[in-house]
Amino acid sequence: MRKLENSTSESNADLSKSHDTGSGNYARGSDKETFIRRAFDENPTKGVELLFQHYYSPLCNHAVRIVYSKSVAHDLVSDIFLVFWQQQLHKTITSSFRAYLFTAVRNRSIKYIQREFIKSAAAQPSIENIERVDYSTPQQILQYNELVKKIEKGIHGLSPQCQKVFLMNRFDGLKYQEIAGELKLSLKTVEAHMSKALDLMRKVLKDQLMFFLVLLILG
């Protein structure tokens, strides 16, 4: 994915050149999708570079709302682009690339918190290949938004110190020892705050997450 990241400025320039001089809107909305598809037809490498340049940041912002970790969000989105490229999905996706990518990010994010917050995840239904299916019905999107609200509510329900420790670990990517040093706390105190935060998140998410997984599996 480093090659894609390095090509962002070049791809952006190419995309800008695609604007219709009459309307100035060629590379917007469906026209931009059409341009990217044409790029894939002419040069798949250039096509995936343009796709990455246009959607990577919005997809990361979408993922971080639910996984509450910048690094995890970036990893999830990068993995999706890697699978997209390795499996040459531009040849088989019949929906818009945007719809596919945002659906894949939602589903990968759900799978992540299933593993992260629900200890009994191993006993839950598997959704290993769910990103290959378009589960973007209004009901499922509404349920996803409710899940995001539950997570935000759970975070805000933590004590200020516990919330700070949780966000420093999950959002800023700091290790427990680093948090302890920065906040001048003992390592055991940091561990206690994280344990409390994760236990609360499991309780907050369990029912909501399982309902969402049922929706996904039943489609």
Backbone bond lengths (Angstrom), bond angles and torsions (degrees), N, CA, C in turn:
res aa  C-N    CA-C-N  psi(-1)  N-CA   C-N-CA  omega(-1)  CA-C   N-CA-C  phi
1 M - - - 1.459 - - 1.529 111.61 -
2 R 1.330 117.95 -14.91 1.458 119.89 179.93 1.520 110.60 -62.59
3 K 1.344 116.73 -37.09 1.456 119.87 178.93 1.515 110.82 -60.61
4 L 1.335 114.92 -39.99 1.463 119.06 179.05 1.508 110.72 -65.10
5 E 1.341 117.30 -42.84 1.451 120.91 -179.25 1.525 111.16 -62.96
6 N 1.334 117.07 -39.01 1.453 120.33 -179.07 1.511 112.68 -70.03
7 S 1.341 116.06 -21.70 1.454 118.95 -176.93 1.509 113.51 -92.17
8 T 1.339 117.65 4.14 1.457 120.94 -174.00 1.521 113.09 -57.00
9 S 1.329 117.13 -49.34 1.455 119.32 -176.26 1.519 111.18 -64.36
10 E 1.344 117.30 -40.01 1.451 120.77 179.17 1.519 110.62 -64.79
11 S 1.355 116.09 -43.76 1.457 120.19 179.90 1.506 110.72 -64.08
12 N 1.321 117.08 -39.87 1.446 121.54 179.97 1.525 110.65 -61.17
13 A 1.336 116.08 -39.40 1.452 119.59 179.17 1.518 110.47 -65.87
14 D 1.346 116.44 -42.51 1.455 119.57 178.64 1.512 111.37 -63.02
15 L 1.339 116.13 -40.10 1.450 120.01 -179.34 1.511 110.67 -65.41
16 S 1.334 116.78 -38.67 1.454 120.62 179.19 1.523 111.11 -64.06
17 K 1.339 116.55 -35.31 1.453 120.22 -179.85 1.510 111.90 -66.63
18 S 1.332 116.67 -18.34 1.454 120.05 -175.88 1.516 112.48 -79.61
19 H 1.343 119.49 -6.49 1.448 122.23 -177.43 1.527 111.03 -61.17
20 D 1.289 116.92 137.01 1.450 123.14 174.35 1.525 107.99 -69.46
21 T 1.324 117.37 122.14 1.463 119.85 -176.93 1.506 111.91 -67.68
22 G 1.344 117.48 -18.64 1.453 119.78 179.82 1.504 112.22 -80.97
23 S 1.335 117.11 -47.79 1.464 120.19 -175.08 1.513 112.52 -102.73
24 G 1.331 117.45 -23.42 1.461 120.79 -177.77 1.511 113.01 71.30
25 N 1.345 117.73 11.36 1.459 120.67 -174.82 1.528 112.92 -121.71
26 Y 1.317 117.29 13.71 1.465 119.01 -173.98 1.510 112.93 -59.45
27 A 1.323 115.55 -41.32 1.460 119.55 -175.00 1.511 112.31 -93.11
28 R 1.316 117.88 28.34 1.448 121.60 176.90 1.518 109.58 -115.37
29 G 1.352 114.91 150.90 1.458 120.34 174.74 1.513 112.76 54.35
30 S 1.341 115.88 -133.09 1.458 120.93 -176.18 1.517 111.86 -65.11
31 D 1.340 118.04 -29.41 1.459 120.68 178.15 1.523 110.78 -64.20
32 K 1.346 116.05 -38.39 1.465 119.63 177.78 1.522 109.88 -66.15
33 E 1.321 116.47 -40.05 1.462 120.71 177.39 1.527 109.76 -60.89
34 T 1.322 116.13 -43.30 1.463 120.55 178.50 1.521 111.26 -61.74
35 F 1.332 116.22 -42.92 1.460 120.52 178.96 1.523 111.14 -61.23
36 I 1.344 117.07 -43.83 1.464 120.38 -179.92 1.522 110.52 -64.65
37 R 1.325 117.41 -40.59 1.464 120.37 177.89 1.528 110.90 -62.33
38 R 1.327 116.37 -39.84 1.464 119.37 177.72 1.523 110.82 -64.75
39 A 1.331 115.41 -36.59 1.463 119.28 177.76 1.527 110.29 -62.94
40 F 1.327 117.40 -40.08 1.462 120.96 177.08 1.524 110.60 -62.48
41 D 1.338 116.69 -41.16 1.463 120.33 -179.84 1.524 111.28 -62.68
42 E 1.334 116.91 -38.05 1.458 121.73 -176.91 1.528 112.38 -83.68
43 N 1.337 115.95 -38.44 1.460 121.19 -176.35 1.525 108.49 -159.29
44 P 1.339 117.95 98.52 1.467 120.65 -177.14 1.530 114.14 -54.44
45 T 1.330 117.14 -35.22 1.462 119.29 179.34 1.525 110.83 -63.84
46 K 1.329 116.50 -45.56 1.456 120.23 177.25 1.532 110.79 -64.46
47 G 1.324 116.49 -36.25 1.458 120.25 179.75 1.520 111.92 -61.86
48 V 1.337 117.31 -46.19 1.464 119.44 -178.11 1.530 110.74 -71.37
49 E 1.337 116.77 -29.69 1.463 119.36 175.52 1.530 110.65 -64.68
50 L 1.316 116.82 -43.10 1.463 120.79 178.56 1.530 110.78 -66.07
51 L 1.334 115.95 -40.89 1.462 120.64 178.69 1.526 110.18 -61.22
52 F 1.312 115.81 -44.93 1.464 121.72 179.20 1.523 110.44 -62.33
53 Q 1.325 116.55 -47.38 1.464 120.97 -178.69 1.524 111.93 -59.91
54 H 1.309 116.48 -38.55 1.461 119.98 -174.97 1.524 113.21 -80.71
55 Y 1.346 118.09 -34.99 1.461 120.02 -170.05 1.529 115.56 -111.96
56 Y 1.321 118.62 -13.45 1.461 119.00 -173.28 1.529 112.70 -58.17
57 S 1.318 118.05 -53.55 1.471 120.70 -177.39 1.528 112.43 -63.20
58 P 1.352 119.23 -47.69 1.469 118.76 177.46 1.521 113.02 -59.48
59 L 1.321 117.28 -36.78 1.460 120.25 179.29 1.523 111.59 -68.50
60 C 1.329 117.15 -38.71 1.467 120.37 176.82 1.525 110.50 -64.01
61 N 1.324 116.66 -41.91 1.469 120.64 177.63 1.523 110.52 -62.56
62 H 1.321 116.78 -36.23 1.462 122.01 179.07 1.529 110.24 -66.87
63 A 1.327 116.42 -44.73 1.469 120.82 -177.03 1.520 112.11 -68.89
64 V 1.338 116.84 -38.71 1.465 119.75 -173.54 1.527 111.46 -66.55
65 R 1.320 118.45 -21.68 1.464 121.55 178.52 1.524 111.64 -64.14
66 I 1.330 116.08 -25.58 1.459 117.71 -177.67 1.521 112.95 -111.43
67 V 1.334 118.87 -34.75 1.465 118.90 -179.34 1.525 111.55 -86.70
68 Y 1.348 117.14 -15.11 1.471 122.62 176.83 1.520 112.02 51.57
69 S 1.309 115.62 43.82 1.466 121.02 176.21 1.516 107.88 -156.28
70 K 1.332 116.14 119.10 1.465 119.31 179.78 1.523 111.28 -60.72
71 S 1.315 115.90 -45.72 1.466 119.28 -176.28 1.526 111.06 -65.07
72 V 1.334 117.07 -40.89 1.465 120.36 178.57 1.520 110.10 -65.20
73 A 1.327 116.68 -43.32 1.464 120.83 179.22 1.524 110.56 -58.98
74 H 1.327 116.75 -46.19 1.470 120.59 179.81 1.526 110.70 -63.77
75 D 1.322 116.89 -39.37 1.467 119.90 179.28 1.524 111.15 -65.66
76 L 1.332 116.67 -43.52 1.463 120.32 -179.52 1.520 110.73 -61.35
77 V 1.323 116.03 -47.30 1.463 120.09 -177.72 1.527 110.73 -66.78
78 S 1.324 117.21 -41.45 1.466 120.64 178.53 1.523 110.67 -61.45
79 D 1.338 116.81 -40.32 1.463 120.76 178.47 1.525 111.14 -62.88
80 I 1.329 116.15 -39.37 1.459 120.13 179.86 1.523 110.53 -64.27
81 F 1.320 116.92 -43.05 1.465 119.93 177.46 1.529 110.95 -65.19
82 L 1.325 116.67 -37.24 1.459 120.51 179.43 1.529 110.51 -63.67
83 V 1.338 116.54 -45.62 1.467 120.83 177.55 1.525 109.94 -62.96
84 F 1.326 116.39 -42.32 1.463 121.74 179.12 1.529 109.67 -55.48
85 W 1.333 116.47 -44.40 1.463 121.22 -177.24 1.522 111.38 -74.51
86 Q 1.320 117.01 -46.80 1.458 120.25 -176.13 1.527 112.31 -63.79
87 Q 1.337 115.57 -37.34 1.461 119.75 -178.47 1.529 112.76 -93.36
88 Q 1.339 115.97 3.90 1.467 121.14 177.81 1.538 111.19 50.62
89 L 1.336 114.80 49.26 1.462 120.00 -173.61 1.517 113.41 -67.94
90 H 1.326 117.64 -16.33 1.463 119.14 177.33 1.530 111.75 -61.33
91 K 1.333 116.56 -19.35 1.463 120.83 -179.69 1.525 112.51 -82.75
92 T 1.335 116.88 -20.79 1.468 119.83 -172.40 1.521 114.71 -116.85
93 I 1.335 118.06 -18.25 1.475 119.90 -178.25 1.524 109.64 -71.60
94 T 1.321 115.86 123.71 1.463 120.48 -179.49 1.528 112.14 -97.88
95 S 1.341 117.00 -21.89 1.463 119.99 174.45 1.518 107.78 -81.01
96 S 1.318 117.57 -177.71 1.461 119.45 176.18 1.522 108.94 -70.89
97 F 1.332 116.30 152.52 1.456 119.77 176.04 1.524 110.24 -59.73
98 R 1.326 116.56 -39.36 1.466 120.92 -179.42 1.529 110.54 -59.45
99 A 1.331 117.01 -48.03 1.461 120.95 -179.20 1.527 110.51 -61.42
100 Y 1.322 115.96 -43.49 1.464 119.82 179.37 1.523 111.17 -61.27
101 L 1.329 116.88 -48.84 1.460 120.95 -174.84 1.525 112.27 -65.08
102 F 1.330 117.27 -44.15 1.461 118.99 -179.52 1.526 111.05 -68.24
103 T 1.326 117.44 -35.29 1.459 120.10 175.90 1.528 110.39 -65.38
104 A 1.335 116.20 -43.34 1.462 120.39 179.19 1.524 111.42 -61.67
105 V 1.333 116.75 -41.26 1.467 120.48 179.33 1.521 110.75 -65.37
106 R 1.321 117.14 -44.01 1.470 119.44 177.82 1.522 110.59 -58.03
107 N 1.326 115.88 -46.44 1.452 119.38 -175.27 1.528 112.63 -70.87
108 R 1.332 116.87 -37.70 1.463 119.65 176.13 1.533 110.32 -65.65
109 S 1.332 116.73 -36.74 1.462 120.60 179.03 1.522 110.28 -65.47
110 I 1.336 116.37 -41.71 1.466 120.75 177.64 1.527 109.86 -62.54
111 K 1.318 116.94 -44.13 1.459 119.88 178.68 1.528 110.84 -60.90
112 Y 1.327 116.06 -38.25 1.465 119.95 -179.44 1.527 111.09 -63.52
113 I 1.335 117.24 -49.99 1.465 117.71 -177.87 1.519 111.57 -72.34
114 Q 1.337 116.66 -23.49 1.466 118.61 172.99 1.521 108.98 -60.53
115 R 1.316 116.57 -47.34 1.471 120.55 179.82 1.528 111.66 -70.33
116 E 1.339 115.68 -37.84 1.463 120.29 -171.79 1.523 112.85 -76.88
117 F 1.313 117.21 -42.85 1.457 120.16 -170.33 1.530 114.52 -104.92
118 I 1.306 118.15 -23.80 1.462 120.02 -178.03 1.523 108.69 -104.00
119 K 1.323 116.82 105.10 1.457 121.43 -174.64 1.521 112.27 -60.76
120 S 1.320 116.90 -29.06 1.462 119.94 -178.27 1.512 111.37 -90.31
121 A 1.341 117.18 22.59 1.463 120.68 -175.99 1.528 112.13 -56.46
122 A 1.334 116.24 -32.06 1.460 119.10 -177.85 1.524 111.70 -62.59
123 A 1.326 116.18 -24.77 1.457 120.09 -179.32 1.519 111.92 -91.35
124 Q 1.324 117.78 -2.33 1.453 121.49 -177.51 1.523 110.42 -89.99
125 P 1.331 117.15 160.73 1.464 120.61 179.93 1.523 111.14 -57.73
126 S 1.335 115.60 142.66 1.465 120.60 -180.00 1.518 110.78 -85.78
127 I 1.348 115.57 142.51 1.463 119.99 176.51 1.530 108.31 -131.26
128 E 1.327 116.05 45.78 1.458 121.46 -172.88 1.527 113.18 -57.64
129 N 1.314 118.74 -40.09 1.454 120.72 -174.78 1.516 112.52 -107.17
130 I 1.312 116.26 24.93 1.449 119.97 -172.18 1.525 113.36 -66.57
131 E 1.349 117.43 -25.72 1.458 118.51 -178.33 1.520 112.17 -70.00
132 R 1.338 117.55 -12.24 1.453 120.05 177.87 1.518 111.87 -81.39
133 V 1.349 117.44 -6.30 1.459 121.91 -177.96 1.514 109.88 -116.01
134 D 1.330 116.20 145.68 1.460 120.32 -179.35 1.521 109.42 -90.54
135 Y 1.331 116.07 102.50 1.453 122.16 179.04 1.532 110.07 -108.51
136 S 1.308 115.94 54.50 1.459 120.03 -175.67 1.525 111.92 -107.51
137 T 1.325 116.76 39.53 1.457 118.29 177.44 1.522 109.34 -70.86
138 P 1.317 117.94 154.83 1.474 120.49 178.92 1.519 113.16 -54.31
139 Q 1.331 117.36 -38.99 1.466 120.40 -179.43 1.520 111.15 -65.00
140 Q 1.328 116.66 -41.21 1.459 119.90 -178.52 1.526 111.72 -71.56
141 I 1.330 116.90 -37.06 1.459 120.24 176.55 1.525 110.09 -65.55
142 L 1.330 116.81 -40.68 1.458 121.03 177.14 1.523 110.30 -61.52
143 Q 1.317 116.63 -42.88 1.457 120.70 179.35 1.519 111.35 -65.08
144 Y 1.324 116.61 -37.93 1.464 120.78 176.19 1.522 110.45 -61.27
145 N 1.328 116.86 -45.33 1.466 120.64 179.43 1.527 111.30 -63.20
146 E 1.327 116.66 -35.69 1.463 120.54 176.55 1.528 110.30 -65.62
147 L 1.329 115.58 -37.71 1.460 119.82 178.64 1.529 110.21 -64.69
148 V 1.336 116.99 -41.93 1.458 120.92 177.52 1.528 110.08 -60.29
149 K 1.336 116.74 -42.81 1.464 120.63 179.15 1.526 110.96 -62.80
150 K 1.330 116.35 -38.81 1.461 120.52 178.65 1.535 110.56 -62.05
151 I 1.324 115.69 -42.83 1.463 119.91 179.76 1.523 110.25 -63.10
152 E 1.336 116.38 -47.27 1.462 120.26 -179.88 1.527 110.83 -61.66
153 K 1.334 116.74 -40.68 1.455 120.98 178.81 1.528 110.50 -64.41
154 G 1.341 115.82 -40.75 1.462 119.62 178.51 1.513 111.93 -62.95
155 I 1.331 117.26 -41.93 1.464 121.55 178.70 1.524 110.22 -62.17
156 H 1.330 116.28 -46.41 1.459 120.08 -178.15 1.530 112.48 -69.71
157 G 1.344 116.58 -17.02 1.449 120.48 178.77 1.520 113.45 -81.01
158 L 1.314 116.91 -9.40 1.459 120.93 177.96 1.529 110.37 -77.14
159 S 1.317 116.49 155.68 1.463 119.87 174.41 1.525 108.40 -62.87
160 P 1.332 118.96 155.46 1.470 120.75 -178.79 1.522 113.75 -52.55
161 Q 1.317 117.19 -44.41 1.463 120.03 -178.62 1.518 111.30 -68.89
162 C 1.324 116.18 -41.37 1.460 120.97 179.71 1.531 109.88 -65.58
163 Q 1.315 116.15 -41.88 1.464 121.42 178.22 1.524 110.77 -61.01
164 K 1.337 115.81 -42.48 1.465 120.60 -179.45 1.531 110.32 -63.40
165 V 1.333 116.79 -45.02 1.460 120.77 179.62 1.531 110.37 -61.73
166 F 1.319 116.24 -45.44 1.465 121.31 -178.62 1.523 111.41 -60.36
167 L 1.341 116.69 -47.61 1.458 120.89 -177.91 1.525 111.90 -69.05
168 M 1.327 117.03 -35.80 1.463 119.70 177.91 1.525 110.62 -64.30
169 N 1.322 116.41 -35.84 1.457 120.29 179.06 1.525 111.62 -77.25
170 R 1.331 116.70 -48.59 1.450 120.92 -172.45 1.521 113.92 -83.16
171 F 1.335 116.16 -37.45 1.458 119.66 -174.50 1.524 111.88 -95.13
172 D 1.322 116.80 -38.61 1.468 119.91 -178.92 1.525 112.84 -94.91
173 G 1.338 115.83 -10.60 1.460 119.44 175.68 1.513 115.42 75.68
174 L 1.344 117.62 20.15 1.466 120.27 -179.45 1.525 110.72 -80.89
175 K 1.324 115.26 145.44 1.459 120.53 176.60 1.528 109.10 -80.92
176 Y 1.322 115.71 162.14 1.462 120.53 -176.31 1.528 111.58 -55.20
177 Q 1.348 116.23 -43.88 1.460 119.99 -178.41 1.527 111.02 -63.40
178 E 1.331 116.97 -37.72 1.463 121.50 178.90 1.531 110.80 -67.26
179 I 1.326 116.09 -39.53 1.466 120.26 178.13 1.520 109.89 -65.34
180 A 1.321 115.68 -43.50 1.468 120.18 179.72 1.530 110.68 -58.37
181 G 1.331 116.42 -43.38 1.453 120.11 -179.74 1.520 112.38 -67.12
182 E 1.314 116.54 -41.04 1.466 120.09 -177.18 1.518 111.88 -70.68
183 L 1.337 116.65 -38.42 1.465 120.42 -178.02 1.526 112.45 -93.66
184 K 1.325 115.88 -1.88 1.470 121.16 -178.78 1.534 111.01 58.74
185 L 1.311 114.54 48.91 1.454 122.00 177.59 1.524 108.64 -118.59
186 S 1.327 116.21 161.25 1.459 119.11 174.36 1.529 108.40 -75.91
187 L 1.315 115.55 156.30 1.463 120.24 178.68 1.524 110.61 -60.51
188 K 1.334 116.58 -39.08 1.472 119.75 179.67 1.521 111.77 -63.89
189 T 1.333 117.79 -34.57 1.459 121.09 178.41 1.530 110.47 -66.73
190 V 1.323 115.22 -41.93 1.468 119.71 177.89 1.528 109.55 -62.79
191 E 1.317 116.66 -44.64 1.465 120.94 179.44 1.528 110.91 -61.34
192 A 1.336 116.50 -39.06 1.466 120.66 179.27 1.523 110.82 -65.92
193 H 1.333 116.68 -41.84 1.467 120.35 178.00 1.530 110.85 -62.37
194 M 1.321 117.29 -43.39 1.461 120.63 -179.17 1.526 111.17 -66.92
195 S 1.322 116.51 -39.46 1.460 120.22 178.28 1.520 110.51 -62.61
196 K 1.329 116.03 -43.50 1.458 120.51 178.84 1.521 111.24 -63.86
197 A 1.338 116.25 -42.81 1.461 120.57 -179.30 1.520 111.42 -63.98
198 L 1.315 117.17 -44.48 1.459 120.71 -178.74 1.524 111.80 -68.33
199 D 1.325 116.88 -38.00 1.463 120.18 177.08 1.527 110.34 -62.50
200 L 1.337 116.03 -43.02 1.461 119.83 179.33 1.520 110.73 -64.33
201 M 1.328 116.89 -41.99 1.458 120.21 -179.49 1.517 111.38 -64.15
202 R 1.330 116.73 -37.49 1.468 119.61 177.55 1.522 110.74 -62.00
203 K 1.336 116.37 -42.71 1.465 120.32 -179.62 1.525 110.83 -67.00
204 V 1.322 115.55 -41.42 1.468 120.37 -178.43 1.524 111.11 -65.59
205 L 1.335 116.20 -38.87 1.454 120.36 -170.29 1.526 114.96 -91.53
206 K 1.322 117.58 -21.17 1.460 119.03 -167.39 1.525 113.48 -54.64
207 D 1.321 117.70 -56.09 1.465 119.71 -177.03 1.524 111.95 -66.19
208 Q 1.327 116.33 -42.99 1.459 120.72 -178.36 1.528 111.06 -64.56
209 L 1.319 115.80 -42.89 1.454 119.93 -178.33 1.521 111.40 -67.01
210 M 1.311 117.60 -41.83 1.459 119.49 -178.84 1.520 111.19 -65.88
211 F 1.350 116.85 -36.86 1.460 119.57 177.64 1.524 110.17 -64.06
212 F 1.337 115.92 -40.07 1.458 120.39 179.75 1.525 110.97 -65.98
213 L 1.324 117.27 -40.13 1.461 120.98 179.66 1.527 110.62 -65.20
214 V 1.319 116.85 -37.34 1.468 119.77 176.99 1.528 109.89 -62.48
215 L 1.334 116.01 -42.96 1.468 120.20 177.88 1.531 110.82 -58.95
216 L 1.323 116.15 -43.52 1.455 120.20 -178.08 1.531 111.20 -64.87
217 I 1.319 115.38 -43.83 1.466 119.60 -174.09 1.533 110.93 -72.96
218 L 1.335 116.39 -37.40 1.460 119.65 179.38 1.522 111.86 -78.21
219 G 1.375 114.53 -21.90 1.456 120.67 176.54 1.501 113.06 57.28
